[in-house]
Amino acid sequence: MSHQRYRLLYWLLPLAALALLTGLLVGSVQISPGEAWAVLNGQGDSLHQTLLLELRLPRVLAAFAVGGLLAIAGALMQLLLRNPLADPYVLGLSGGAATGALLALLSGAGAIWVSGSAFIGALVSTLLVFGLARLSGNWNPLRLLLTGVVLASGWGAVISFMLAVSPSRELPGMLYWLMGDLAYAQGFALPWSTLLLVLLILQPLGRSLNVLSRGSLQAASLGMAVPKVEGLIYLLAALMTAVAVTVAGSIGFVGLLVPHALRLLFGYDQRLLLPACALAGGSLLVLADTLARTLLAPQQLPVGVITALIGVPAFLWLLSRRAT
């Protein structure tokens, strides 16, 4: 493990701290560091206490965990499918989650039911993809990818039908959810516990993942139980995607852009890449959500719009760097 690359990981820690601090202090109402410190000490006025502790802190923590989940899921999907263009949504998980969430919104259910329905939809999509891909008794990355793409198209058709027949008063909330929105994120315990659990599971597997990245045949020749490792990767990526979509809706480009950018800095060592994805993905989504809250304040934009506006030119630039 290169010492220089290992040291780069520590630069992401202050970046993450700066992103979290920015998310807490910046908004339609600016809060100075001194005022924030007073609130943390149990002082400060009631407005700052409400803004920091009840509104911004839960949202910022949820954004950081969701960004980390999406970035790690993207790195795992690219490893599993041997495809640098794979992202967490390529297997149709977000389509299943979106279908479940929109059904709950149409029925007038509360936010907790919407989140629960989204998770159930993602779980159903996971079971469908995994089951259909194993109809012949085994599966390979190409079969998994094709199954996911077809299923995602099916979910897209269902979503389009639901939007077409929905009452006009329901459409804004449904469209915001589809574009990714952290305004109604219900707590941060679920995404944070999932993020920490996945990191604890993956870190001991770092060497195995490095071998797998060279190809399944080479990994099998070295004695690795390739189907079990690939199955674990898929299940973890599906779990992270389901939790992220449940909390924040469909947020694009984080899982595609962050792993690409970090490979330029850290190479392909999964022991460094995966924790780096957690830090960089979380920082990116916190900053994007802060921009979404403040760009047209007091109106708030869906954070998925900001990640797309950042992700498209950034990804094209990364592709041009790799081509040269």
C-alpha positions in Angstrom: 0.0 0.0 0.0 1.6 3.3 -1.1 2.3 5.5 1.8 1.6 8.6 -0.3 -1.8 7.3 -1.3 -2.5 6.3 2.3 -1.7 9.8 3.4 -4.1 11.3 0.9 -6.9 9.6 2.8 -6.2 11.9 5.7 -6.8 14.9 3.5 -10.4 13.8 3.1 -11.0 13.9 6.9 -10.7 17.8 7.2 -12.6 18.1 3.9 -15.5 16.1 5.5 -15.4 18.2 8.6 -15.4 21.4 6.5 -18.4 20.2 4.5 -20.3 19.3 7.7 -19.5 22.7 9.2 -20.6 24.5 6.0 -23.8 22.6 6.0 -24.6 23.7 9.5 -23.6 27.3 9.2 -24.8 28.3 5.7 -28.4 28.7 4.7 -31.1 31.2 4.2 -30.2 32.4 7.7 -26.4 32.6 8.2 -25.0 31.4 11.5 -21.5 32.4 12.7 -19.2 29.8 14.2 -19.5 31.7 17.5 -23.2 31.5 17.5 -23.1 27.8 16.6 -20.7 27.2 19.5 -23.1 29.0 21.9 -25.9 26.7 20.8 -23.8 23.6 21.3 -23.1 24.9 24.8 -26.8 25.1 25.6 -26.9 28.9 25.0 -27.8 31.0 22.0 -31.2 32.3 21.0 -34.1 30.0 20.2 -34.0 30.6 16.5 -30.4 29.4 16.2 -31.2 26.4 18.4 -34.1 25.4 16.2 -32.1 25.9 13.0 -29.0 24.0 14.1 -30.3 21.2 16.3 -33.8 20.5 14.8 -33.4 21.4 11.1 -29.9 21.5 9.8 -28.0 18.9 12.0 -30.3 16.0 11.2 -30.4 16.9 7.5 -26.6 17.4 7.2 -25.9 14.1 8.9 -28.4 12.3 6.7 -26.9 13.8 3.6 -23.4 12.8 4.6 -24.4 9.2 5.3 -26.5 8.9 2.1 -23.6 10.3 0.0 -21.2 7.8 1.5 -23.6 4.9 0.9 -24.1 5.9 -2.8 -20.4 6.3 -3.4 -19.5 3.0 -1.9 -22.4 1.2 -3.7 -21.2 2.7 -6.9 -17.6 1.5 -6.4 -18.9 -2.0 -5.6 -21.2 -2.1 -8.6 -18.4 -1.1 -10.9 -16.2 -3.8 -9.3 -19.0 -6.4 -9.6 -20.0 -5.7 -13.1 -16.5 -4.9 -14.4 -18.1 -1.8 -15.9 -16.8 1.8 -15.0 -20.2 3.2 -16.0 -22.1 1.2 -13.5 -23.8 3.1 -10.7 -26.0 2.1 -7.7 -29.2 2.5 -9.8 -28.2 0.3 -12.7 -30.0 -2.8 -11.4 -33.4 -1.1 -11.1 -33.3 -0.7 -7.3 -34.2 2.9 -7.4 -37.1 2.2 -9.8 -38.6 -0.3 -7.3 -38.1 2.1 -4.4 -39.7 5.0 -6.4 -42.7 2.8 -7.3 -43.3 2.0 -3.6 -42.8 5.6 -2.5 -45.1 7.0 -5.2 -47.8 4.5 -4.3 -47.6 5.6 -0.7 -47.8 9.3 -1.7 -50.8 8.6 -3.9 -52.6 7.0 -0.9 -51.9 10.1 1.2 -49.6 8.2 3.6 -47.3 10.0 6.0 -43.5 10.4 5.5 -42.7 7.3 7.6 -45.0 5.1 5.4 -43.4 6.6 2.3 -40.0 5.7 3.5 -41.1 2.2 4.4 -42.8 1.7 1.1 -39.7 2.8 -0.7 -37.6 0.3 1.2 -40.1 -2.5 0.4 -40.0 -1.6 -3.2 -36.2 -1.7 -3.3 -36.3 -5.0 -1.6 -38.8 -6.4 -4.1 -36.6 -5.2 -7.0 -33.6 -6.8 -5.4 -35.3 -10.1 -5.1 -36.6 -9.9 -8.6 -33.2 -9.1 -10.1 -31.3 -11.7 -8.1 -34.0 -14.4 -8.8 -34.4 -13.7 -12.5 -30.6 -13.6 -13.0 -30.3 -17.1 -11.3 -33.0 -18.8 -13.3 -30.4 -21.0 -15.1 -28.8 -22.0 -11.8 -26.0 -19.5 -11.7 -25.4 -15.9 -12.7 -22.6 -13.8 -14.1 -22.1 -10.0 -14.2 -23.5 -9.7 -17.8 -26.7 -11.6 -16.9 -27.1 -9.5 -13.8 -26.6 -6.3 -15.7 -29.1 -7.2 -18.5 -31.7 -8.3 -16.0 -31.3 -5.1 -14.0 -31.5 -2.9 -17.1 -34.7 -4.6 -18.3 -36.3 -4.4 -14.8 -35.3 -0.7 -14.5 -37.1 0.0 -17.8 -40.2 -1.8 -16.5 -40.2 0.2 -13.3 -39.8 3.4 -15.4 -42.9 2.5 -17.4 -44.9 2.0 -14.2 -43.6 5.3 -12.7 -44.6 7.2 -15.9 -48.1 5.7 -15.8 -48.5 6.7 -12.1 -47.4 10.2 -12.9 -49.8 10.4 -15.8 -52.9 9.4 -13.8 -52.0 11.2 -10.5 -53.9 14.2 -9.3 -52.2 17.5 -10.1 -51.9 18.4 -6.4 -49.7 15.3 -5.8 -47.3 15.8 -8.7 -44.9 18.4 -7.1 -44.1 16.1 -4.1 -43.8 13.1 -6.3 -41.4 14.8 -8.8 -39.3 16.2 -5.9 -38.9 12.7 -4.5 -37.9 11.3 -7.9 -35.3 14.1 -8.3 -33.8 13.4 -4.9 -34.8 15.6 -1.9 -33.4 15.6 1.7 -36.0 18.1 3.0 -38.1 15.3 4.4 -35.3 12.9 5.5 -36.6 11.0 8.5 -33.6 10.9 10.8 -30.0 9.8 10.2 -29.8 6.6 12.4 -30.6 4.2 9.6 -28.2 5.5 6.9 -25.3 5.9 9.5 -25.7 2.5 11.0 -25.9 1.0 7.5 -22.7 2.9 6.4 -20.7 1.8 9.5 -21.9 -1.8 9.2 -20.9 -2.0 5.6 -17.5 -0.5 6.2 -16.9 -3.0 9.0 -17.8 -5.9 6.7 -15.8 -4.7 3.7 -12.5 -3.7 5.3 -11.4 -7.3 6.1 -12.3 -8.2 2.5 -10.0 -5.6 1.0 -7.4 -8.0 -0.3 -10.1 -10.3 -1.7 -11.8 -7.4 -3.5 -8.4 -6.3 -5.0 -8.0 -9.8 -6.4 -11.5 -9.9 -7.7 -11.0 -6.6 -9.5 -8.4 -8.4 -11.8 -11.1 -10.8 -13.0 -13.2 -13.7 -11.7 -11.1 -16.4 -13.4 -7.9 -15.1 -11.8 -9.6 -14.9 -8.4 -11.0 -18.4 -8.7 -7.5 -19.7 -9.7 -6.2 -18.3 -6.5 -8.7 -20.2 -4.4 -11.3 -17.5 -3.8 -15.0 -18.5 -3.6 -16.0 -16.1 -6.3 -19.7 -16.7 -6.3 -20.0 -16.1 -2.6 -17.9 -12.9 -2.7 -19.8 -11.6 -5.7 -23.1 -12.4 -4.0 -22.0 -10.5 -0.9 -21.0 -7.5 -2.9 -24.3 -7.4 -4.7 -26.3 -7.8 -1.4 -24.3 -5.0 0.3 -24.6 -2.7 -2.7 -28.4 -3.4 -2.9 -28.8 -2.7 0.8 -26.9 0.6 0.6 -28.9 1.7 -2.4 -32.2 0.8 -0.8 -31.4 2.7 2.4 -30.1 5.8 0.4 -33.2 5.9 -1.8 -35.5 5.3 1.1 -34.0 8.3 3.0 -33.4 10.8 0.1 -35.1 9.6 -3.1 -33.2 9.1 -6.3 -29.9 11.1 -6.3 -27.8 10.6 -9.4 -24.1 10.9 -10.2 -22.7 10.5 -6.7 -22.2 6.8 -7.1 -20.8 7.3 -10.6 -18.6 10.3 -10.2 -17.0 9.8 -6.8 -15.4 6.3 -7.5 -14.0 7.5 -10.8 -12.4 10.6 -9.3 -10.9 8.8 -6.3 -9.3 6.1 -8.5 -7.2 8.9 -10.0 -5.9 9.6 -6.5 -5.9 6.3 -4.8 -5.7 3.8 -7.7 -7.6 0.5 -7.4 -6.7 -0.6 -3.9 -10.2 -1.2 -2.3 -8.8 -0.9 1.2 -8.3 2.8 0.5 -10.9 3.4 -2.1 -13.9 2.3 -0.1 -13.4 4.5 3.0 -12.3 7.3 0.7 -15.7 6.9 -1.1 -17.5 7.2 2.2 -15.7 10.5 3.1 -15.8 12.1 -0.4 -19.3 11.0 -1.3 -20.7 12.3 2.0 -18.8 15.6 1.6 -20.1 16.0 -1.9 -23.7 15.5 -1.0 -23.6 17.8 2.0 -22.2 20.6 -0.1 -24.6 19.9 -2.9 -27.6 20.0 -0.5 -26.3 23.2 1.1 -26.2 24.7 -2.4 -29.7 23.4 -3.1 -30.9 25.1 0.1 -29.3 28.5 -0.5 -29.1 29.0 -4.3 -32.7 30.3 -4.6 -33.4 30.8 -0.9 -36.0 30.7 0.6 -37.0 28.3 -2.2 -35.2 25.0 -2.0 -34.2 22.9 -5.0 -34.1 19.1 -5.1 -30.5 18.1 -4.3 -30.6 15.7 -7.3 -30.7 18.7 -9.6 -27.5 20.0 -8.1 -25.6 16.7 -8.2 -26.6 16.4 -11.9 -25.4 19.9 -12.7 -22.1 19.2 -10.9 -21.8 15.6 -12.1 -22.2 16.0 -15.9 -19.3 18.4 -16.5 -17.1 16.8 -13.9 -17.6 13.3 -15.3 -16.9 14.5 -18.9 -13.7 16.1 -17.6 -12.7 12.9 -15.9 -13.3 11.0 -19.1 -11.1 13.4 -21.0 -8.4 13.0 -18.4 -8.5 9.3 -18.7 -8.4 9.5 -22.5 -5.2 11.5 -22.4 
